[in-house]
């Protein structure tokens, strides 16, 4: 659905995007994860044909994207960081206005507006002026504007910035549902937990360079760390540690601070077998803690700084 190949963009002395390449398939949610100023917005502005790349190529739905590429742009629904809604219009009026800009007939617009209001959870507030909406509701309507023409690729530029936790969760649920329905999604964020929750694959970008990309498991493997598991329980903990160490996925096991500490590969998949193993030597486990390397650790490993720096 999207192929971004060796894209460069410079603003004066600042090279904002330096050779960025990635692809997104139909039905895939791809995340660009990086701090503010990493080059995320510049990259997606080029993807959407709002900026011309200095070098490289972007192809959307089989068509090369340029700033004048009407056909390629028609396949995209773009949701910018800035709100694109009119505060004195109701939610329905905003959607109808943009639907007509997209070229939908009056009949098509009415039907599609009702569908989009349901998707973003605003059907019960459809006739209210949007200046009375909370920030989260306005963000959800902003997403709805990008969905009106049934795009094949939805591009979301940090859609949860500045919203309350409840609205943020509603936005994430909407994006998850769109992915399940088969829409390709490009999602930029500097929130690690959003990338981990939503994205099939993640590209880590910093200072205009795509440092690495892959599934969460593939990226975590770059760090070279193992999952840490702690078992608390009653019984012979030394015997439990010895029994656990016989499992192929257990790299190390010891008794520390009144519990069994383990370094393992793939803790979530191993837990059922691990608990059965220690139960066979008479240990009754009453608490389990699992600490897995996350994308924050990957970002630190690749860039030498924390994601929030």
N, C-alpha and C positions, 0 to 999 in steps of 0.2 A: 504493500500500500504506500509506503514511503521509503525512498532511498536517498540518504544524504551522504554525499561522497566528497571527502577532502575539502570541506568548505572553509574559506578564510574570509575574515572581515576586519578591516583596520579603520580606526577613527583617528586621523592625525598620527601621533606617535604611539597610540594605544592599539595593539593588536588584540582585539576583543575575542575573536574566534580564530583558532590556529589548527587547521587541518582536521576538523570534526567530521567523523563518518559513523553512521549507524543506519539500521533498517528497522522497519516495523511491519509486521505481517497483519493481515486481516484478523480481527478479533483479539489482537494483542494489546496490552497496556504496557507502554514503555515509559520509564521514568528517567528524567534528567535530574540528577541529584547533585547539588552543589550550593555553596554559600552565595550570598548577595555579591554581585560583581563577577561571578564565575564565567559569564557568557551565555547563560541559559536564555534570557530574553532576546538577545541578539540572534542566537541560533534559531529560535522559533520564528522570529520576525523574517528571517531569510526563508525558512521552510514555508511560511504563509505568503511569501511574495510581497511583503511590506518593505523589505530591504533587498538590494541587489548584492549578491556575494561578489567579493573581489576575485575569487577563484573558487573552483569546485562546481558541483552540480547537485541540484535537488530535483527528484522525480516523484510526482504524486499521482497515484493511480495510473501509471504509465505515461504521464505527460510531464515534460520538463517545466519546472516552475521558474518564472521570471516575474518581475514586478508588473508586467502587462499581460500575464498569462491568465485570461479569464476562465478558460476551461479547467485548468488545474486548480484554480482557487475555488471553483464551484464544488469540488469534492471535499473541501475543508470547512469545518465549523471552528471558528477561532474565538476563544474566550480570554480576553486580555486581563491583566491585573486591574486596570482601571475600569470602573463601572461604565457601561455603555447604555444605561437606561435613562429615560426622561422622568425626573421626579414628580412632575405635575400630571403625568399620565398614570392610569391604573396599570396593573400587571397585564391585563388582557389587552389594553390599548397599546402598550409597548410591544407586545408580541405581534399584534395584528400589523402594526406599522412596519416592523422588521420583516414579517412574512411577505408583505407586498413588495418590499425592497428586494427580497429574494426571488420575486417573480411568481409567487403563488397566487392563484385566482382567489376571489373573495370566498368561494365555497371551500376551496382547499385550505385557505388560511383559517377559517373558523374551525374546521375539523382539526387541523394541526395544532392550533393554539390550545384547544381543550386537551389534546394528548400531552402536550408539553407541560401544561399547568399541572397535570396529574404526575408526570415524571419528576418534577422538581418540588412537588408537595405544596403547591400554592393555589390549588383549585378553590379552597374556601376563602381566599383573600384576593380573588381575581379582579374584583371591581374597586379595590382600594387603591388610592394614590400611593405610588411607591415611595414617596418622601416620608410616609408614615411607617415604612418597613424597617425592621432591624437590619443591621449590617449583614447578618447571615442570610436573611430573606432576599436582600438585594443581590447578594452573591449568587444565590440559587437561581434567581430570575436571569442574571447575567449568563449563567450556563444555559438556561432555557433558550435564550436568543440564538446561541450557537447550534442548537439542535433542530431548529425549525425546518430546515430544508433537507433533513435526513442526511447529514454528511457521512462520507465513508471514513473520514479521519477527523477526530475531534482533538483540538489542540487547546490545552488548559495551562495558562501561565500563573502558577501559584494561586489557585482559586480560593484557598482557605486563609489567606493572610488577613489578620485583624478581625476574625470572627470568633464568636463564643464557642465553647466546646460542643454544645448541642447542635448548633448549626453546622459546625465543622463535620461532625459525625454524619449529619444528614447529607452533606455534599459528598463525602466519601462513599456513602451507601449508594448515592445516585451514580457515581462514576463506576463503582463495582458492578451495578446492574447493567450499565451500558456495555461494559466489557463482556459480560455474560451473554448479551444479545448479539455479539459479533462485531461491534464497532471497534475500529482501531483507535487507540487513544495515545497521545503524546502528552505526558504530564510532567511539568517542571515543579520542583519543590526544594526547599532547604530543610524540610522536616524528614528526618530519617524514618520515623515510624510510619509516615504516609507512604513512602516508597516501599517499605517492607510489606505494608498491608495491601497496596493496590497493584503493584507492578509485577508483571511476568518476568521482565528483565529491566535492569537498571544500568544507566550509563553514569559514571561518576565524572563530573566535569569540574575543573578548577583552572583559573587563569586562562580560560579559553581553550584548554586542552582536554580531550576526552581521555582520562587516565586509564579507565578500564570499563568493561561492560560485561553483563551476563546475568544469570539468575542469582538470587540471593546466595544459594549454596555455592555457586561457582565463584562469586566474589569473596565470600568468607574464606574459601579455600586458599585464596591468595595470601591471606594473613598467616596461614600455617599454624593456627591455634586449634586446640581441641576443645570440645565442650567439657565443662566442669560439672560434676554431679556430686551431691552430698546426700547420704542416706543416714537418717537418725532412726534408732530403734532399740529394741531390747534383745539381748542374746550375746553370743560370742562374735563380737565385731571383727576380731582378727581372722576368724574362720570365714566371715562374710567377705572380707577383703581378699583373702586367698582364693575363695571360690569365684569371686567376680573377676579376678585377674586371669582366669582361665578362658574367659570369653574373648574371641578374636578382636572385637571392637574396643576392648578396654586396654588402654596404653599404660595405665598406672593405677594402683589402688593402695591405699594406706589408711590407717586409723589415726585421726587427728581431732583433737578437741571434742572427744566423745562421739564422733561420727565417722562414717566411712567416706573418704574423699577419693574421687575417681576422675581420671582424664580419659575421655572416650571419644570415639568418632560416631556421629549421628545419634545423639542422646535420645531424641524423641522416638526413634525406631527401636532403640535398644532397651528402653525402660521395661516393657513387659517381660522380656527374657531375663533381664538383670534382677528384677524383683522375684521372679521364680527361682533364680539361682541362689540368692541369699536366703530365701525361705526354706530351701532344702537343707541348709545347714542350721536351721533352727532360729534364725533371726526374724523377729517381727518388726517390719518397717512401719514407723508411724509418721514420718515426714520425709519428703523428697524435695530437693532444690536443684534446679538446672540453670546453669549460666552458659549461654551460647554466645560466641562472638557475633557481633552485629555489624551493620553497615557503618556505624560510627567508627568501629575499630578498623574497618577496611579503609575508610577515608583517611584516618590518621596514618595508617600504614603507607598509603599511596602518596600523600601530600605532605606529611610531616606536621600536620596541624589538625586540630579538632574541627568538625563540621561547623560549629557555631562560632569559630574564631573570626 
